[in-house]
Amino acid sequence: MMMRVSHLTGANSADYFERLPEKLVLEGYRRWTAGFETGSIVPWEMAWGLYNGALGWWPAKQAVGELSHFIRVLRQCALCPLRSFPFDSHHICREECLILGLISALQNDDQRLLEFCINAIACPRRCDDVTDAARGFAEMLAEFGQTLLPIPVQAIDSALTETNRSTFH
C-alpha cells in the first residue's frame, strides 16, 4: 500500500520531500538499495551525486560511507526483504517509513520511536547492529547540519497499520 508522507508528519508531502535531510535519507536509501538489487553502480553514482551536490565532496564522502555501511548491515539483519519506491517518488513504503523513523529517532533522541522502528525492521538478535550502523549514519548527517524533523511514534504506528491491511509480501 502506498502512503503519502503527510501520513507521517501531517506536513505537505512536497515540502517534506524538499527538506534536504529527509531527501538525503530517503533518496539515499532508495538509490543505495537499488544498487544492490540491480547489481548496477548507476544508482550508487546517483546517490553520490545527490550527496556531493548537497554537502560537498568531503562531507559527501563521509556521509555516503555511513549510508553504505548502514544499508549493508540492514540488508543482513532485516526481518524481511527491503523494499523501496522508485527515485523521487512522493510515496513511501513500510521500510522507507521505518528508515525515516529510525534516523529521526536517533537524531531527535526519541527512545520510544527508536525501539518501535528497530523492532519492526530488524531481527531481534541483530537490533543492536542495525542501531549502531543507523546511529553512525544519523550522527554523520547531523554533523553536517542535516537533522530530520521529529516524527511521532503514533504516526509511524498508524502508517504501518495501514500497510498491514494490504498484501505486502
C-alpha positions as CSV (number, residue, x, y, z in Angstrom):
1,M,0.0,0.0,0.0
2,M,1.2,3.5,-0.8
3,M,1.5,6.1,1.9
4,R,1.9,9.8,1.5
5,V,4.5,11.5,3.7
6,S,1.7,13.6,5.2
7,H,0.6,10.4,6.9
8,L,3.8,10.6,9.0
9,T,4.2,14.2,9.7
10,G,1.0,16.0,8.9
11,A,3.1,18.1,6.6
12,N,2.6,18.8,2.9
13,S,4.4,16.0,1.1
14,A,6.1,18.4,-1.4
15,D,7.5,20.5,1.5
16,Y,8.7,17.4,3.4
17,F,10.5,15.9,0.4
18,E,12.1,19.2,-0.4
19,R,13.8,19.3,3.0
20,L,17.3,18.3,2.4
21,P,17.8,16.0,5.5
22,E,14.7,13.9,4.6
23,K,15.7,13.8,0.9
24,L,19.2,12.6,1.7
25,V,17.9,9.8,3.9
26,L,15.0,8.6,1.7
27,E,16.7,9.0,-1.7
28,G,20.0,7.8,-0.3
29,Y,18.2,4.6,0.9
30,R,16.3,4.2,-2.4
31,R,19.4,4.6,-4.6
32,W,21.8,2.6,-2.4
33,T,19.3,-0.3,-2.1
34,A,18.6,-0.1,-5.9
35,G,22.3,-0.6,-6.5
36,F,22.3,-3.8,-4.5
37,E,19.1,-5.0,-6.2
38,T,20.1,-4.3,-9.7
39,G,23.8,-5.0,-9.5
40,S,24.4,-1.7,-11.3
41,I,26.6,1.1,-10.0
42,V,24.4,3.7,-11.6
43,P,22.1,4.1,-8.6
44,W,25.1,4.4,-6.3
45,E,26.5,7.1,-8.6
46,M,23.2,8.8,-8.4
47,A,23.4,8.6,-4.6
48,W,26.9,10.1,-4.7
49,G,25.7,12.9,-7.0
50,L,22.9,13.7,-4.6
51,Y,25.2,13.8,-1.6
52,N,28.0,15.6,-3.3
53,G,25.7,18.2,-4.7
54,A,24.1,18.8,-1.3
55,L,27.0,18.6,1.0
56,G,30.2,19.0,-1.0
57,W,32.9,16.4,-1.7
58,W,34.4,15.7,1.7
59,P,31.2,15.6,3.7
60,A,29.5,13.5,0.9
61,K,32.4,11.0,1.1
62,Q,31.9,10.6,4.8
63,A,28.1,10.5,4.7
64,V,27.9,8.1,1.8
65,G,30.3,5.8,3.6
66,E,28.0,5.7,6.6
67,L,24.9,5.3,4.3
68,S,26.6,2.3,2.6
69,H,27.5,0.7,6.0
70,F,24.0,1.2,7.3
71,I,22.4,-0.3,4.3
72,R,24.8,-3.3,4.2
73,V,24.1,-4.1,7.9
74,L,20.4,-3.5,7.4
75,R,20.2,-5.9,4.4
76,Q,21.8,-8.6,6.6
77,C,19.6,-8.0,9.6
78,A,16.2,-7.0,8.2
79,L,13.2,-9.1,9.1
80,C,12.1,-9.2,5.5
81,P,13.4,-8.1,2.1
82,L,14.0,-4.4,1.9
83,R,11.6,-2.5,-0.4
84,S,11.5,1.0,-1.8
85,F,9.7,3.2,-4.2
86,P,11.4,4.5,-7.3
87,F,13.7,7.5,-7.0
88,D,11.9,10.8,-6.4
89,S,8.5,9.2,-5.6
90,H,6.3,11.1,-3.2
91,H,5.1,7.9,-1.7
92,I,6.8,5.8,0.9
93,C,6.6,2.1,1.7
94,R,6.8,0.4,5.1
95,E,10.6,0.0,5.1
96,E,11.1,3.7,4.0
97,C,8.7,4.8,6.8
98,L,10.8,2.8,9.3
99,I,14.1,4.1,8.0
100,L,12.9,7.7,8.3
101,G,11.6,7.0,11.8
102,L,14.8,5.3,12.8
103,I,17.1,8.1,11.7
104,S,14.7,10.8,13.1
105,A,14.6,9.0,16.4
106,L,18.3,8.8,16.7
107,Q,18.8,12.4,15.7
108,N,16.0,13.7,18.0
109,D,16.7,11.4,21.0
110,D,13.3,9.7,20.8
111,Q,13.9,6.3,22.5
112,R,10.3,5.2,22.1
113,L,10.3,5.8,18.3
114,L,13.8,4.2,18.1
115,E,12.6,1.0,19.8
116,F,9.4,0.9,17.8
117,C,11.2,1.3,14.4
118,I,14.2,-1.0,15.2
119,N,11.9,-3.8,16.4
120,A,9.8,-3.5,13.3
121,I,12.6,-3.7,10.8
122,A,15.4,-5.8,12.3
123,C,15.5,-9.3,13.6
124,P,15.7,-9.4,17.4
125,R,19.2,-10.7,17.7
126,R,20.6,-8.1,15.3
127,C,18.8,-5.0,16.5
128,D,22.0,-3.6,18.2
129,D,24.0,-4.0,15.0
130,V,21.4,-2.1,12.9
131,T,21.0,0.6,15.6
132,D,24.8,1.1,15.7
133,A,25.0,1.4,11.9
134,A,22.0,3.7,11.8
135,R,23.5,5.8,14.6
136,G,26.7,6.3,12.6
137,F,24.7,7.5,9.6
138,A,22.4,9.7,11.7
139,E,25.3,11.3,13.6
140,M,27.2,12.0,10.4
141,L,24.2,13.7,8.8
142,A,23.6,15.8,11.9
143,E,27.3,16.7,12.0
144,F,26.7,18.3,8.6
145,G,23.6,20.1,9.7
146,Q,21.1,17.6,8.3
147,T,18.7,16.7,11.0
148,L,15.3,15.2,10.2
149,L,12.1,16.5,11.7
150,P,10.8,14.6,14.7
151,I,8.2,12.0,13.8
152,P,5.6,11.0,16.4
153,V,5.6,7.2,17.1
154,Q,1.9,7.3,16.6
155,A,2.3,8.4,13.0
156,I,4.7,5.5,12.3
157,D,2.3,3.0,14.0
158,S,-0.6,4.3,12.1
159,A,1.2,4.2,8.8
160,L,2.3,0.6,9.4
161,T,-1.2,-0.4,10.5
162,E,-2.5,0.9,7.1
163,T,0.2,-1.1,5.2
164,N,-0.6,-4.3,7.1
165,R,-4.1,-4.2,5.7
166,S,-2.8,-4.8,2.2
167,T,-0.7,-7.7,0.9
168,F,2.9,-6.6,1.0
169,H,4.9,-9.8,0.6
